[in-house]
Amino acid sequence: MKKFKYLKISKSLKLRYIDNYYRKKLYVIFLPGFMSDIEGKKPQTFRRYAIKNKLGFLALEYFGHGKSSGEFTKGNISIWTNNTKFLIKKIVKKNNFVLIGSSMGAWIALNQFKYFKKQIKGFIGIGSAPEFLTRLMWNKFPKKTKQEILKKGITTIEKGEYKYPITMQLIKDGRKNRILSKKISLNIQISMFHGKKDEVVPVVFSKKVLKIFTRAKKNLFIIKNGDHSLSDTRSLSKIKNQLSKIIKNIL
């Protein structure tokens, strides 16, 4: 039975999350993508994996996502990064952990390295999309879309089967959260998974993430028939196998 919990981040705001609490165990932290929640196949799969393997677990819904408080269009990368940092400090505390970031979740995960360098022992990216707001959206928007967003402060775009409300403040905040030109020199294991048929984020983004890490043991897995979400059973099985290998090397 999935037990959703809430954590207050202010008097009027609370974030929804699921966890598997262990005081002195390694944790697996799953960070969902843009407009995603924690009821999907990926967070539930990794939660079951953690329970089965007696590991700690945390997955959260950022501000304005799922059943967490807040209006989605008022959120941004900085806010969602801080939500994640807050929950890690409250739930995971001093425990070591492996991060799994899906799509935008990989960007949020990369932002955690500046806060938790000593605790992060591994990182898995799924269809990783750091800096997507500039590189995949703003830079590729037609003039008409840019004019609409500059004039009204918001536009709605369609990517594949997804519809996204995109605000000007979100784009501007994305620029403040550039990560791909940074370097992280941790000696940990990094594994990127990307669907060859991903029509939302090109595979090159996973390659760009790997370049950030200067001392890590790195792997790139391109799933032949995989889409952007990689939520099918076969893909999830491959990701879990790699997670097991990473954990085996840590423990």
C-alpha positions as CSV (number, residue, x, y, z in Angstrom):
1,M,0.0,0.0,0.0
2,K,1.5,3.3,-1.0
3,K,1.4,5.7,1.9
4,F,1.6,9.3,0.9
5,K,2.7,11.8,3.5
6,Y,2.9,15.6,3.7
7,L,5.7,17.8,5.1
8,K,5.0,21.5,5.8
9,I,7.5,23.9,4.3
10,S,5.7,27.0,5.5
11,K,2.5,27.9,7.3
12,S,0.5,27.6,4.1
13,L,2.6,25.2,1.9
14,K,3.1,21.5,2.2
15,L,4.8,18.9,-0.1
16,R,3.6,15.4,-0.7
17,Y,6.1,12.6,-0.6
18,I,6.5,8.8,-0.1
19,D,9.3,7.3,1.9
20,N,10.7,4.1,3.4
21,Y,12.4,5.2,6.6
22,Y,15.7,3.7,7.8
23,R,17.9,5.4,10.3
24,K,21.3,4.3,9.2
25,K,20.8,2.9,5.7
26,L,21.6,4.0,2.2
27,Y,18.7,5.8,0.6
28,V,17.4,5.8,-3.0
29,I,15.9,9.2,-3.9
30,F,13.7,9.5,-6.9
31,L,13.1,13.0,-8.4
32,P,10.3,13.2,-10.9
33,G,10.1,15.3,-14.1
34,F,8.3,18.5,-15.1
35,M,4.6,18.3,-14.2
36,S,5.0,14.8,-12.9
37,D,3.8,13.3,-9.7
38,I,4.7,10.3,-7.5
39,E,1.8,8.0,-8.4
40,G,3.5,6.9,-11.6
41,K,5.2,3.6,-12.4
42,K,8.8,4.8,-11.9
43,P,8.5,6.2,-8.3
44,Q,6.4,3.2,-7.2
45,T,8.8,0.7,-8.8
46,F,11.8,2.2,-7.1
47,R,9.9,2.4,-3.8
48,R,9.1,-1.3,-4.0
49,Y,12.8,-2.0,-4.9
50,A,13.9,-0.1,-1.8
51,I,11.5,-2.0,0.5
52,K,12.6,-5.3,-1.0
53,N,16.3,-4.5,-0.5
54,K,15.9,-2.9,2.9
55,L,17.0,0.5,1.7
56,G,15.7,3.9,2.6
57,F,13.6,5.7,0.0
58,L,12.3,9.1,-0.8
59,A,10.3,10.5,-3.7
60,L,8.6,13.9,-3.7
61,E,6.2,16.2,-5.5
62,Y,7.7,19.6,-5.9
63,F,5.7,22.9,-5.3
64,G,2.8,23.0,-7.7
65,H,3.2,19.3,-8.8
66,G,0.8,16.5,-8.0
67,K,-1.0,17.1,-4.7
68,S,1.7,19.3,-3.2
69,S,0.7,22.9,-2.4
70,G,1.2,25.8,-4.8
71,E,0.3,26.9,-8.3
72,F,2.4,25.2,-10.9
73,T,3.0,28.4,-13.0
74,K,4.5,30.1,-9.9
75,G,7.2,27.4,-9.5
76,N,10.6,27.2,-11.0
77,I,13.9,25.3,-11.0
78,S,15.2,27.2,-7.9
79,I,12.0,26.6,-5.9
80,W,11.9,22.9,-6.9
81,T,15.6,22.5,-6.1
82,N,15.1,24.0,-2.7
83,N,12.0,21.8,-2.1
84,T,14.2,18.8,-2.7
85,K,17.0,20.0,-0.5
86,F,14.5,20.7,2.3
87,L,13.0,17.2,2.1
88,I,16.4,15.5,1.9
89,K,17.5,17.3,5.1
90,K,14.3,16.5,6.9
91,I,13.8,12.8,5.8
92,V,17.1,11.4,4.7
93,K,19.1,13.5,7.2
94,K,22.8,12.4,7.3
95,N,22.3,9.1,5.5
96,N,24.1,8.5,2.2
97,F,22.0,8.2,-0.9
98,V,21.8,7.5,-4.6
99,L,19.9,10.0,-6.8
100,I,17.6,9.0,-9.6
101,G,16.4,11.9,-11.7
102,S,13.8,11.6,-14.5
103,S,13.9,14.2,-17.2
104,M,13.8,17.6,-15.3
105,G,14.4,15.5,-12.2
106,A,18.0,15.0,-13.4
107,W,18.5,18.8,-13.5
108,I,17.2,19.1,-9.9
109,A,19.4,16.1,-8.9
110,L,22.5,17.8,-10.4
111,N,21.7,20.9,-8.4
112,Q,21.8,18.8,-5.2
113,F,25.5,18.1,-5.6
114,K,26.5,21.5,-4.2
115,Y,24.6,20.7,-0.9
116,F,25.2,17.0,-0.4
117,K,28.6,16.2,-1.9
118,K,29.6,13.9,0.9
119,Q,26.3,12.0,1.0
120,I,25.7,11.4,-2.7
121,K,27.2,8.0,-3.6
122,G,25.7,7.5,-7.1
123,F,23.4,9.1,-9.7
124,I,21.1,7.6,-12.4
125,G,19.6,9.9,-15.0
126,I,16.5,8.8,-17.0
127,G,15.9,10.9,-20.2
128,S,17.9,13.6,-18.5
129,A,16.9,17.2,-19.4
130,P,19.2,19.8,-17.7
131,E,18.8,23.3,-19.1
132,F,15.8,22.2,-21.2
133,L,14.1,25.5,-20.6
134,T,16.7,27.4,-22.6
135,R,18.1,24.8,-24.9
136,L,14.9,22.9,-25.9
137,M,12.3,25.6,-25.4
138,W,13.3,29.3,-25.5
139,N,16.1,28.9,-28.1
140,K,13.7,26.9,-30.3
141,F,10.5,28.8,-29.8
142,P,9.2,30.5,-33.0
143,K,9.2,34.3,-32.9
144,K,5.4,34.3,-32.4
145,T,5.7,32.1,-29.2
146,K,8.5,34.3,-27.8
147,Q,6.4,37.4,-28.4
148,E,3.4,35.8,-26.7
149,I,5.4,34.9,-23.6
150,L,7.1,38.3,-23.5
151,K,3.7,40.1,-23.8
152,K,1.5,37.8,-21.6
153,G,4.2,36.3,-19.4
154,I,2.9,32.8,-20.3
155,T,2.4,30.4,-23.2
156,T,1.3,26.8,-23.6
157,I,3.4,24.5,-25.7
158,E,3.0,20.9,-26.9
159,K,5.8,18.4,-26.9
160,G,4.9,14.9,-28.1
161,E,1.7,14.1,-26.2
162,Y,2.5,16.6,-23.4
163,K,1.1,20.1,-22.9
164,Y,3.1,22.5,-20.8
165,P,2.3,26.0,-19.5
166,I,5.6,28.0,-19.8
167,T,6.0,31.3,-17.9
168,M,8.6,34.0,-18.5
169,Q,9.7,33.8,-14.9
170,L,10.4,30.0,-15.3
171,I,12.6,30.7,-18.4
172,K,14.5,33.4,-16.6
173,D,15.0,31.2,-13.5
174,G,16.2,28.4,-15.8
175,R,19.0,30.6,-17.0
176,K,20.2,31.2,-13.4
177,N,20.4,27.4,-13.0
178,R,22.9,26.6,-15.7
179,I,24.7,23.4,-14.8
180,L,26.2,22.0,-18.0
181,S,29.3,24.2,-17.9
182,K,30.1,23.1,-14.3
183,K,32.4,20.3,-13.2
184,I,31.8,17.8,-10.4
185,S,34.9,15.8,-9.3
186,L,33.3,13.1,-7.2
187,N,34.6,9.6,-7.6
188,I,31.1,7.9,-7.8
189,Q,29.1,5.9,-10.3
190,I,27.0,7.8,-12.9
191,S,24.6,6.0,-15.2
192,M,22.5,7.7,-17.9
193,F,19.5,5.9,-19.5
194,H,18.0,7.4,-22.6
195,G,15.4,6.1,-25.1
196,K,16.5,6.1,-28.7
197,K,13.0,7.1,-29.7
198,D,12.8,9.9,-27.1
199,E,10.9,12.7,-29.0
200,V,11.1,15.2,-26.1
201,V,14.8,15.3,-25.1
202,P,17.6,14.3,-27.5
203,V,20.2,11.6,-26.3
204,V,22.9,14.2,-26.5
205,F,21.6,15.7,-23.2
206,S,22.6,12.5,-21.3
207,K,26.1,12.8,-22.9
208,K,26.3,16.4,-21.8
209,V,25.5,15.3,-18.2
210,L,28.3,12.7,-18.3
211,K,30.8,15.4,-19.3
212,I,30.1,17.3,-16.0
213,F,31.7,14.5,-14.0
214,T,35.5,14.5,-14.2
215,R,36.4,11.5,-11.9
216,A,33.2,9.4,-12.0
217,K,32.8,5.9,-13.4
218,K,30.4,6.6,-16.2
219,N,27.9,4.6,-18.3
220,L,25.5,5.5,-21.0
221,F,22.6,3.1,-21.8
222,I,20.6,3.9,-24.9
223,I,17.4,1.9,-24.9
224,K,16.7,0.9,-28.5
225,N,12.9,1.2,-28.5
226,G,12.7,3.5,-25.5
227,D,10.6,6.7,-25.4
228,H,11.1,9.7,-23.1
229,S,9.6,8.2,-19.9
230,L,11.2,4.7,-20.0
231,S,8.4,3.5,-17.8
232,D,7.9,0.2,-19.6
233,T,8.7,-2.9,-17.6
234,R,11.8,-3.8,-19.7
235,S,13.4,-0.4,-19.3
236,L,12.7,-0.3,-15.6
237,S,14.2,-3.7,-15.2
238,K,17.4,-2.5,-16.9
239,I,17.5,0.5,-14.6
240,K,17.0,-1.6,-11.5
241,N,19.8,-3.9,-12.5
242,Q,22.2,-1.0,-12.9
243,L,21.0,0.5,-9.6
244,S,21.8,-2.9,-7.9
245,K,25.3,-2.8,-9.4
246,I,25.9,0.8,-8.1
247,I,24.6,-0.1,-4.7
248,K,26.7,-3.3,-4.5
249,N,29.8,-1.1,-5.1
250,I,28.8,1.3,-2.4
251,L,27.9,-1.1,0.4
